[in-house]
């Protein structure tokens, strides 16, 4: 309960009895029991003025008898008076020119309505007056302030109350049921019974059919309307339309005569074209179409007592009722209106229209009120009794909001602000935002409804810092708040504090210690239990905050993707002016309350005490103009500010990291491995405290601190408790993530994995458990080849962009084998033709092969190759054979003179020195088969290469060639007794000569096509044995010669035939002719073909048609068929 109105009597102890009242503009009209009309001027409170009511006119013989009801149609300038069972119309401005309506005799209730109606598609201001007389309803209509016509509708039952739902629908009530009358058709429809049980059932939504007596479309009792042409029986005087402003309901009021002893049915108008249909203490709402408002009002309006009169403001329903018999000896206390206790003393009840919650109960001690009505479209609320008039002055909306917020009723506060029309729209929007803001904070701190609270912050456009500040300091950091919106200050998340109860002074010391010990133990147990419970709630808050920040992070990333620098947020700004009058109460009594206004019989002297939930907020409304409003919870403003996206992203990401560390560490990696805006210093400190080294590496990498990351990886890799970062593999894996511009850093930190591989390999050889050490090395300590293949020989763009010469030079410092591995990948995958790299490859191979000398016997060479790098020489030979980009001169200079003869031969072949290369293969390598293969490989580039080999075979070894063949023959030769006395050298030469001659025969017989007979016969020695190989060679030569002769004969015959065919075609062409005269034109360009112009004759495509003659240039542009030849 709170203060919504401060009520005060403005007129009291009047000498006449008040029966009806109405208001319009600044006029208050009172109808009395003796037929007099009192006209008062109402001066609204202003800055230097209080509320004043002044009697300006008294119409003593206004009616012959008591005035039962007064109504005003300000738009038509008409005052309607119901007295003595007859309705009389008066000019509103002069209160004269009475026009009684003869067809309204026996009237007991009237209703008026003014609204804009579309007639034939034209907006028209329509005012209507409905009068119930003896078994009929008379409706008078004004259009645009001019009387239009009247209608009459028969009614079967007596009408107790009626109001217009809309210009075309009239809602009525009998003693048994509620009805509607459609205008102007005159169709009566039943709504529902007028009893409490039916209203409760209907409002509860338990009946599917809103009409218990049948469908709403059935006509109950009524006839076609009787139209009165022109004017009523007594034509009212022409009334000028009102010149005053205000809403269409500014002149609406209600007045009923006296108070009935029993319950009565009330139909009261509500805001938004709604009606409240009330019977006893239950009411339901219907809309302008006569349908129940089920969506807006799911429950019935239940009053504490059965009201005698009901009116409304924009936010409240105000009802008056008969106070209980125990209300004698009234006081100014405010009991609850909902308990229904007979000890309650009130006769004015205020309820919220939207929430239907009780707001305030007021007791009027002067006398029982008989009716309540409003004015100025619900902005003024009046009540009157037999001799007293009260004015209900609304408490400022800000103060009402403060009271509601103090009670924690945020929905009530929102409803109050939304319905209020006493403040500007800008202020209403501001108050609504503040209430939603405070409600979100309250939900988060007090109710543990984190999802709803954070969703509210999102809808308000609040900065994420507002939600972050509600968390403990370990999450919010510098944003942590040290205050709460609640008076208790308990945020629901803070540490649990225990209080020690005071010991009784009558206890002795031992009893005090025992009691204190028990109390402390109990408090500690309660604190532990509360801490565990709050830990669970705290986890829920963290998860809700995590989802909220994640969603906001997506929004920030979208803004960053479109290069948006600033975003607009709603920011809470605390007011700087801390009022010094917090200790002052709001009850400022005005000294002028007891003064009487001029001409008034009585005025409100002392303010009536108003019950309130806060004694400091009790006010007499003596200073009606500007009451002091003290705001606590609303002492801040919400401003829209533009905040840099980068700054907000840093706060969001850093807080997300803290939240992940608390409740979901597994999400740290996905946050830090992508582009983020975490604060490096805070994040580094937190990750080190929680020993999240892998995530710290990701943070360094995302911020471009590559050296920091590598230093951390190296230190943790060498540590015994390195965990997941132990060994060189994490460092190697991280090097793969570095961009190409960090090449120097890669070279600096890849050395450790490459060198550590050699060290660990040596230590593993000395270890006892070689298998376990090898497994550990393979997993955490990869070998050098694996490191090179991952860091340098990889298809990453960064690896491809590395300076390859520098990589090769760096790897040569570690191992030549790594150089070969890297350059082989460069040539195979990237096809790099750089000669320097190919030369480096040759040098690396030579470093691997070493100084293997081929001067030893061939068998020793083979054994040495098997002992040393056999694959290195094969790789070198393959590279020398396939590569076309290395420098043969440099490669030849690097080769030793007394070894690597096969490699030298391959290099000499690149230089075109085939005879020297063949001499090496025959005499130094002692493998004629290799020489034969050499000739096969190079016959395309040198046609006489086989002849050169034959020449080498039949010649002695050159002086500059190492003769390993002789040494090999000497080693393989087995001495015999017959060799005594013979020269060993001569014998070795004889063996070599025989071997070479046999191979020469094999060579000429196998490759006779590449060895011409004239050259071979000149080279072969005369004493060479004519073997079967020689026979095959000569036969092949003869066959080849015969084949060449036959082929030549065929070619000559074909050439003769071709010549004859060409001659025949030439004669055919020469036999045809065309005539080019001076007037002949080209069919392509339509220009004349003059003398000396090149032209072409194009054969016609159609048989029997003469060929066309065109310019030669035209034929070239549009050629389809070949011409017969250009002619000049």
GIVENMO-V315800 format. One line per field, one symbol per residue. ss: DSSP state (A for helix, B for strand, O for the rest). Layout:
ss = ???
This chain:
ss = OOOOBBBBBBBOOOOOOBBBBBBBOOBBBBBBOOOOBBBBBBBOOBOOBOOBBBBBBBBOOOOOOOBBBBBBBOOOOBBBBBBOOBBBBBBOOOOOOOBBOAAAOOOOBBBBBBBBBBBOOBBBBBBBBBBBBOOBBBBBBBBOOBBBBBBBBBOOOOOOBBBBBBOOBBBBBOOOBBBBBBOOOOBBBBBBBOOAAAAAAAAOOOOOOOOOOOOOOOOOOOOOOBBBOOOOOOOOOOOOOOOOOOOOOOOOOOOOOOOOOOOOBBBBBBOOOBBBBBBOOBBBBBOOOOOBOOOOOOOOBBOOOOOOBBBBOOOBBBBBOOOOAAAOOOOOOOOOOOOOOOOOOOOBBBBBOOOOOBBBBBOOOOOOBBBBBBBOOOOBBBBBBOOOBBBBBBOOAAAAAAAAAAOOOAAAAAAAAAAOOOOOAAAAAAAAAAAAAAAAAAAAAOOOOAAAAAAAAAAAOBOAAAAAOOOOAAAAAAAOOOOOOOOOOOOOOOOOOOOOOOOOOOOOAAAAAAAAAAAAAAAAAAAAAAAAAAAAAAAAAAAAAAAAAAAAAAAAAAAAAOOOOBBBBBBBBBOOOOOOOOOOOOOOOOOOOOOOOOOOOOOOOOOOOOOOOOAAAOOOOOOOOOOOOOOOOOOBBBBBBBBBAAAAAAAAAAAAAAAAAAAOAAAAAAAAOOOOOOOAAAAAAAAAAOOOAAAAAAAAAAOOOAAAAAAAAAAAAAOOOOAAAOOOAAAAAAAOOOOAAAAAAAAAAAAAAAAAAAAAAAAAAAOOOAAAAAAAAAAAOOOAAAAAAAAOOOOOAAAAAOOAAAAAAAAAAAOAAAAAAAAAAAAAAOOOOOAAAAAAAAAAAAAAAOOOOOOOOAAAAAAAAAAOOAAAAAAAAAAAAAOOOOOAAAAAAAOOOOOOAAAAAAAAAAAOOAAAAAAAAAAAOOOAAAAAAAAAAAOOOOOOAAAAAAAAAOOOOOOOOOOAAAAAAAAAOOOOAAAOOOOAAAAAAAAAAAAAAAAAAAAAAAOAAAOOAAAAAAAOOOOOOOOAAAAAAAAAAAAAAAAAAAAAAAAAAAAAAAAAAAAAAAAAAAAOOOOOOOOOBOOOOOOBOOOOOOBBBBOOOOOOOOOBBBBAAAAAAOOOOOBBBBBO
